[in-house]
Amino acid sequence: MCKSAILASTLLLCWSPVDSGEPIDTAFVTSGVEVVGGELGTVSDLLNPFLQSQFDAGLFRNLLEVQLLDDPTMQNDDEVEVASFPGIDVDGDPTNDFDGDNLFEVDPLGLNADGEPLTVFTPGSITAGELVAGPADLDLGGGIIIPGALLEGTISMGGTNMVTPPIAAAIPVAVFDAIPAPAPFDGFPFNYDTLTQVLAFFGVNPDVDLDGDTVNDAYSVEFVLTFVSCQLVYPSSAPIFQRGDLNEDGAMDIADGVNMLAYLFTGGSEPGCFDAADTNDDGTLNIADPILILDYLFTGGAPPAFPFGICDIDPTPDSIDCATASGSC
């Protein structure tokens, strides 16, 4: 299941090492945050509408994937893990992100070099809809990390949504210094530059000393996160290419056909991407491939197989491949 904002820009919560394929539906996307306590809780009426507007704008999305799940109702399972990573909205339309089945792709920033999640809360379990998983370092971004945190939440029957209990944290002043003052505080008579100045106007001041130098440099806060169900896919590890673009100049032209003929019959250079040279996608390189190129260019013949004219992966399993992604992609 499943960028400037205050907490919204700092909360980075939702691989098994798998390639992009059938969507995974045991996942959640963060749909909101509500400040409920701490020093910042005194101005929750100011902060919460602003925070929700950032989620609604769709500038970024955070995903959770419940792994090892046996109970499809998500109510009772004695062994689960929860992977956490940023996500990308596949259709680019933020208005449907919280519909309950929107598709997201896992952002590679949340994966290691082997394509596995950087953050996994384990061990975990679900009892009567109550999820407890961890510990793991809960990274809120902006240098804010809650080490050894438990991920807790109440999951509705069927996993349509989840709500966490209040989470205590400290948000550095530097986070608010980087956020421009919202209207009307950015104009006359206030003329404030940052959200820190707005908070001071309301009597909200740093009350936590993060670095131990006896000077308070952060605001205490308690917040509740809400999630709705979604679908997610992992980014593919397969290289991308353009079918027919043998010389990787970004287009298919006569040079590509000539290069293919030279490779097949006169000892010419081997194509950098065999999939690009396999213009009919039959899994072999032979005379039919340059003929298809020339027929398309000069006699109105059929175009090369997908992906032609765009960069994408090979949709057909076969014995040839690209060693690396095409330079033109």
C-alpha positions as CSV (number, residue, x, y, z in Angstrom):
1,M,0.0,0.0,0.0
2,C,0.4,2.1,0.1
3,K,9.3,19.8,-1.5
4,S,9.1,23.5,1.2
5,A,7.0,22.6,4.0
6,I,7.3,22.6,7.7
7,L,7.0,19.0,8.8
8,A,5.8,18.0,5.4
9,S,9.2,18.7,3.9
10,T,10.9,16.8,6.7
11,L,8.9,13.6,7.1
12,L,10.4,10.8,5.1
13,L,8.4,7.7,6.0
14,C,6.4,4.2,2.6
15,W,12.3,-4.3,-1.6
16,S,12.2,-6.8,-1.1
17,P,14.7,-6.7,-4.0
18,V,12.3,-6.8,-6.9
19,D,11.9,-5.1,-10.2
20,S,9.0,-3.0,-11.3
21,G,6.1,-5.4,-12.0
22,E,2.6,-6.1,-10.6
23,P,1.7,-3.3,-8.1
24,I,2.0,-4.1,-4.4
25,D,-1.2,-3.3,-2.5
26,T,0.0,-3.9,1.1
27,A,1.1,-0.3,1.3
28,F,0.2,3.2,2.6
29,V,0.9,6.7,1.6
30,T,1.1,9.5,4.2
31,S,-2.0,11.6,3.8
32,G,-1.6,14.2,6.6
33,V,0.1,15.3,9.7
34,E,-1.5,17.0,12.7
35,V,0.4,18.8,15.4
36,V,-1.1,17.9,18.8
37,G,1.4,18.9,21.4
38,G,4.7,20.3,22.5
39,E,5.8,23.9,22.1
40,L,4.5,23.9,18.5
41,G,1.2,22.6,19.8
42,T,0.3,26.0,21.1
43,V,0.0,27.2,17.5
44,S,-1.5,24.1,16.0
45,D,-4.4,26.1,14.6
46,L,-1.9,28.0,12.5
47,L,0.3,25.1,11.6
48,N,-2.1,22.3,10.8
49,P,-3.9,23.9,7.8
50,F,-0.6,24.9,6.4
51,L,0.8,21.4,6.8
52,Q,-2.3,19.8,5.2
53,S,-2.0,22.2,2.2
54,Q,1.5,20.8,1.6
55,F,0.2,17.2,1.5
56,D,-2.7,18.2,-0.7
57,A,-0.3,20.0,-3.2
58,G,1.5,16.7,-3.8
59,L,5.0,18.1,-3.7
60,F,6.3,14.7,-2.3
61,R,4.9,11.5,-1.0
62,N,6.0,9.1,1.8
63,L,5.2,5.4,1.5
64,L,5.1,2.4,3.8
65,E,5.1,-1.2,2.6
66,V,3.9,-3.9,5.0
67,Q,5.9,-6.9,4.1
68,L,5.6,-10.6,5.0
69,L,1.8,-10.1,5.5
70,D,-0.3,-13.2,5.8
71,D,-3.6,-11.6,6.9
72,P,-5.2,-9.7,4.0
73,T,-7.5,-7.8,6.5
74,M,-4.3,-6.4,8.2
75,Q,-5.8,-7.1,11.6
76,N,-3.7,-10.0,13.0
77,D,-0.3,-11.1,11.9
78,D,2.5,-12.2,14.3
79,E,5.3,-11.5,11.9
80,V,5.5,-8.4,9.6
81,E,8.1,-5.9,8.5
82,V,7.5,-2.3,7.4
83,A,9.7,-0.8,4.7
84,S,9.8,3.0,4.6
85,F,10.8,5.3,1.7
86,P,9.8,8.4,-0.3
87,G,7.5,7.8,-3.3
88,I,6.7,9.3,-6.7
89,D,3.1,9.7,-7.9
90,V,2.9,7.8,-11.2
91,D,0.1,9.7,-12.8
92,G,1.3,13.1,-11.6
93,D,-2.1,14.1,-10.4
94,P,-2.1,15.0,-6.7
95,T,-5.9,15.2,-6.5
96,N,-6.3,11.4,-6.5
97,D,-3.4,10.5,-4.4
98,F,-5.5,9.7,-1.4
99,D,-8.3,7.8,-3.2
100,G,-7.2,4.5,-1.7
101,D,-5.7,2.8,-4.7
102,N,-3.4,5.4,-6.4
103,L,-0.2,4.0,-7.8
104,F,3.2,5.3,-6.6
105,E,6.7,4.3,-7.6
106,V,9.3,3.9,-4.9
107,D,11.9,6.8,-5.1
108,P,15.4,5.3,-5.7
109,L,16.6,7.7,-3.0
110,G,15.0,5.4,-0.4
111,L,16.8,2.3,-1.7
112,N,20.4,1.1,-1.4
113,A,22.7,0.1,-4.2
114,D,21.1,-3.3,-4.3
115,G,17.7,-1.9,-4.6
116,E,16.7,-2.7,-1.0
117,P,14.9,-0.3,1.4
118,L,17.2,1.8,3.5
119,T,14.8,1.8,6.3
120,V,12.9,-1.3,7.5
121,F,11.1,-1.5,10.8
122,T,11.6,-5.0,12.1
123,P,10.5,-7.1,13.9
124,G,6.9,-6.3,13.7
125,S,3.4,-7.6,14.3
126,I,-0.3,-6.7,14.0
127,T,-2.7,-7.5,16.9
128,A,-6.4,-6.6,16.6
129,G,-5.4,-3.9,14.0
130,E,-2.6,-2.4,16.2
131,L,0.7,-2.3,14.3
132,V,4.0,-2.3,16.2
133,A,7.3,-2.6,14.2
134,G,10.9,-1.7,14.9
135,P,13.1,-0.5,16.2
136,A,14.6,1.5,13.4
137,D,15.9,5.0,13.0
138,L,12.9,7.2,12.1
139,D,14.3,9.7,9.7
140,L,12.2,12.9,9.6
141,G,14.6,14.6,7.2
142,G,16.4,17.9,7.8
143,G,18.8,16.1,10.1
144,I,16.0,15.1,12.4
145,I,16.4,11.4,13.4
146,I,14.6,9.6,16.2
147,P,17.0,6.7,16.9
148,G,15.6,3.3,17.7
149,A,12.0,4.3,17.2
150,L,9.0,2.0,17.1
151,L,6.5,2.5,14.3
152,E,3.0,2.2,15.7
153,G,-0.4,2.7,14.2
154,T,-4.0,1.6,14.2
155,I,-5.0,0.0,10.9
156,S,-8.6,-0.2,9.8
157,M,-10.2,-3.5,8.7
158,G,-8.9,-4.3,5.3
159,G,-6.0,-1.8,5.5
160,T,-7.8,1.2,4.0
161,N,-6.1,3.7,6.4
162,M,-3.8,3.9,9.4
163,V,-3.3,6.5,12.2
164,T,-0.3,6.7,14.5
165,P,-0.4,7.7,18.1
166,P,1.3,11.0,19.0
167,I,5.0,11.0,18.0
168,A,7.3,13.2,20.0
169,A,10.2,14.9,18.3
170,A,12.3,18.1,18.2
171,I,12.4,20.3,15.1
172,P,15.5,22.4,14.6
173,V,15.0,26.2,14.3
174,A,17.0,25.9,11.0
175,V,14.0,24.1,9.5
176,F,11.7,27.1,10.1
177,D,14.4,29.6,9.2
178,A,14.3,28.0,5.7
179,I,10.5,28.4,5.3
180,P,9.3,31.8,4.0
181,A,6.7,33.5,6.2
182,P,3.2,32.7,4.9
183,A,0.6,35.4,4.1
184,P,-0.4,37.7,5.7
185,F,2.8,37.8,7.7
186,D,5.1,38.3,4.7
187,G,3.6,41.8,4.1
188,F,2.7,45.0,5.9
189,P,2.5,45.5,8.8
190,F,4.5,42.4,9.7
191,N,7.0,42.1,6.9
192,Y,8.5,38.9,8.3
193,D,10.9,36.8,6.2
194,T,10.7,33.4,7.9
195,L,8.3,31.2,9.7
196,T,10.6,31.4,12.8
197,Q,9.7,35.1,13.0
198,V,6.0,34.2,12.8
199,L,6.3,31.7,15.6
200,A,8.1,34.3,17.8
201,F,5.2,36.7,17.2
202,F,2.9,34.2,18.7
203,G,5.2,33.6,21.7
204,V,6.5,30.3,20.5
205,N,10.2,29.9,21.1
206,P,12.8,27.1,21.0
207,D,12.6,24.9,24.1
208,V,15.0,22.0,23.3
209,D,18.8,22.1,23.3
210,L,19.7,19.5,20.6
211,D,23.5,20.1,20.6
212,G,24.0,20.4,24.3
213,D,25.5,23.9,24.3
214,T,22.9,25.2,26.7
215,V,21.2,27.3,24.0
216,N,17.8,26.1,22.9
217,D,17.9,25.4,19.1
218,A,14.7,23.4,18.5
219,Y,11.0,23.3,19.1
220,S,9.4,20.4,20.9
221,V,6.4,18.9,19.0
222,E,4.0,16.0,19.1
223,F,2.3,15.0,15.9
224,V,0.0,12.4,14.5
225,L,0.5,10.9,11.0
226,T,-2.4,9.6,8.9
227,F,-2.1,7.2,6.0
228,V,-4.4,5.8,3.3
229,S,-4.0,2.7,1.3
230,C,-2.3,2.8,-2.1
231,Q,-0.4,0.7,-4.6
232,L,3.3,0.8,-5.2
233,V,5.9,-0.5,-7.7
234,Y,9.6,-0.6,-7.4
235,P,11.8,1.2,-10.0
236,S,13.0,-1.3,-12.6
237,S,16.7,-2.2,-12.6
238,A,16.6,-3.0,-16.3
239,P,18.4,-0.6,-18.6
240,I,16.4,1.7,-20.8
241,F,17.0,2.3,-24.5
242,Q,15.4,3.4,-27.8
243,R,14.7,0.7,-30.3
244,G,16.6,1.2,-33.6
245,D,19.0,3.8,-32.2
246,L,22.2,1.8,-32.5
247,N,24.6,4.7,-32.4
248,E,22.8,6.2,-29.4
249,D,22.4,9.7,-31.0
250,G,18.8,10.0,-29.9
251,A,17.2,9.1,-33.2
252,M,16.9,6.3,-35.7
253,D,18.2,7.1,-39.2
254,I,20.1,5.6,-42.1
255,A,23.3,5.5,-40.0
256,D,21.7,3.0,-37.7
257,G,20.8,0.6,-40.6
258,V,24.3,0.9,-42.1
259,N,25.9,0.2,-38.7
260,M,23.8,-2.9,-38.3
261,L,24.7,-4.2,-41.7
262,A,28.4,-3.5,-41.0
263,Y,28.2,-5.4,-37.8
264,L,26.4,-8.4,-39.4
265,F,28.5,-8.7,-42.5
266,T,31.8,-6.7,-42.5
267,G,33.1,-7.0,-39.0
268,G,31.8,-3.6,-37.9
269,S,31.5,-2.4,-34.3
270,E,29.2,-4.4,-32.0
271,P,26.1,-2.4,-31.0
272,G,26.3,-1.0,-27.5
273,C,22.8,-2.2,-26.8
274,F,21.7,-5.4,-28.5
275,D,18.0,-4.7,-27.6
276,A,18.2,-1.4,-29.6
277,A,19.6,-3.3,-32.6
278,D,16.8,-6.0,-32.3
279,T,14.4,-3.8,-34.1
280,N,11.6,-6.4,-34.5
281,D,12.1,-7.7,-30.9
282,D,12.4,-11.3,-31.9
283,G,15.3,-11.9,-29.5
284,T,17.9,-12.3,-32.3
285,L,20.1,-10.0,-34.4
286,N,19.9,-10.8,-38.1
287,I,19.3,-9.2,-41.6
288,A,15.7,-8.6,-40.7
289,D,16.7,-5.9,-38.3
290,P,18.5,-3.5,-40.6
291,I,15.9,-4.2,-43.3
292,L,13.1,-3.1,-41.0
293,I,15.0,0.2,-40.3
294,L,15.5,0.9,-44.0
295,D,11.9,-0.1,-44.9
296,Y,10.5,2.2,-42.3
297,L,12.7,5.1,-43.3
298,F,12.3,4.8,-47.1
299,T,9.2,2.7,-48.1
300,G,6.7,3.4,-45.3
301,G,7.3,0.1,-43.6
302,A,6.3,-0.9,-40.1
303,P,8.1,0.9,-37.3
304,P,10.4,-0.9,-34.9
305,A,8.9,-2.6,-31.9
306,F,8.4,-0.8,-28.6
307,P,10.2,1.2,-27.2
308,F,10.6,3.2,-30.5
309,G,10.9,7.0,-30.3
310,I,11.0,6.9,-26.5
311,C,13.3,5.5,-23.8
312,D,12.0,2.5,-21.9
313,I,12.8,-1.1,-20.9
314,D,12.5,-4.1,-23.1
315,P,9.0,-5.6,-22.5
316,T,10.0,-9.0,-23.9
317,P,12.1,-11.5,-22.0
318,D,14.8,-12.9,-24.4
319,S,18.5,-13.8,-24.5
320,I,19.8,-10.4,-25.6
321,D,20.0,-7.3,-23.5
322,C,21.7,-3.9,-22.9
323,A,24.8,-4.0,-20.8
324,T,24.0,-0.5,-19.7
325,A,21.4,2.1,-20.4
326,S,21.6,3.8,-23.7
327,G,23.6,7.0,-23.7
328,S,20.8,8.8,-25.6
329,C,18.4,8.0,-22.7
